[in-house]
Amino acid sequence: MNRLLIRGGIVVDPSQGLEARRDLLIEEGRIAAVGENLNVPSAETWEADGLHILPGLVDLHVHFREPGQEHKETYATGSRSAALGGVTSVVPMANTNPIVEKQADLKFALYLAQDQAVVNVYPLAAATVGQKGEDLTEYADLKQNGAVALSDDGKPIMDSAVMRRILEYASMVGLPLFLHEEDMNLSARGCMNEGYWSTFLGLPGMSPAAEEVMIARDLILADETGGRIHIQHVSTARAVDLIRIGKQRGIQVTAEACPHHFTLTDEAVKGYRTHAKMNPPLRTEKDRLALIEGLKDGTIDAIATDHAPHTRHEKEQEFELAPFGIIGLETLFPLTYNNLVLTGALSLSDAVRKMTLEPARILGIDKGTLRPGADADIALVDLNLKRVYTEDEIQSKSKNSPSLAGSCRGGRSGQSVGGNIVMRDRKLLV
């Protein structure tokens, strides 16, 4: 029997309310036991003294670009980036080429994942054909073939009648709808947050209202239809307020925030830094603080990266022409730990919950836990390890991160995916 005993680390598992020094035994790819001073002479031993043992992180929102844009990212490189970041499960968006909108597209995505990925992959499918916001895809068929959610991410669903119909049909098959909230009429031609810094830099701005009016509309439609919506990359204070009100009314809504939105503001664009260009854009300090408050009080359920790779030459264009998006898988945990835990905004257990148990709950998958019987998806982190983030260590094909040259505590030390060791002593083994 294949056994591994991880010994002497501090286990942090919100699903069990556990944050204490424990040993953890893995047998045949599953958690067999969590306890004190476990004695298993036949097991291989991994000494974890000084390390924290977490459930593998679950990222609800990544772009792996394959098929169609393999020059930016592939399942192989994207999943290695995830592994280096302590992420053991990812949800790639459907906006590839071709778009994941039919059974064949979904099966091909799953084939690529099985063939190349070193972490668990849970694909979602497009909500509308061609992500045009018009005709619905085949929801029951897509769910039967492995889709965990629906999303036209990258494009909002502008037609309210179509949105209502999507929610009605998605609720019939039990799939959540992941929403990129943006009124294109309000944000048209904008490339950063509308405010002081857009005026100072002479760049066209994107009104916060573009995000907020769509959230308000979709909360009303979700209330009317009983559909389940998940608001992606929340970025404004009013958006947080709207979601909070929606939850108080009993609407089936969940939400995610990205580390860049709760660590940076639109001032980061100063100097026309394209690594600070994403959609929704970086907002104001008031918005940043509101996101943290939303994470604290549970309005925002999960933390996700919106990992969006782009090539160097694309990001080296002038600001208005450069594409939206940054990478984020490898900085997910350290940015969250440094900006939310070390500041006292969240406890370590609460921060881990928002990167493990909560995203798994939103997806309806049995991940994000170290309970006996669960898959042995595990991340080992050294909270005292301080490192500088450099291009040399990035596993993604792309290097478009605003965190480059930044220093953070909370380096990853090891990782297991289904009992397979993919990283040990800070070195990837895959």
PyMOL commands that set and color helices and strands:
alter all, ss='L'
color gray80, all
select helices_A, chain A and resi 14-16+75-84+103-116+129-131+139-144+160-173+184-187+196-201+209-225+237-248+259-263+266-269+274-276+285-297+312-315+329-341+348-355+357-363+391-393
alter helices_A, ss='H'
color red, helices_A
select strands_A, chain A and resi 3-13+18-27+30-35+44-47+52-55+57-62+87-92+120-121+150-151+177-179+192-193+205-206+229-231+253-257+302-303+378-388+407-417+420-424+427-428
alter strands_A, ss='S'
color yellow, strands_A
deselect
rebuild
show_as cartoon
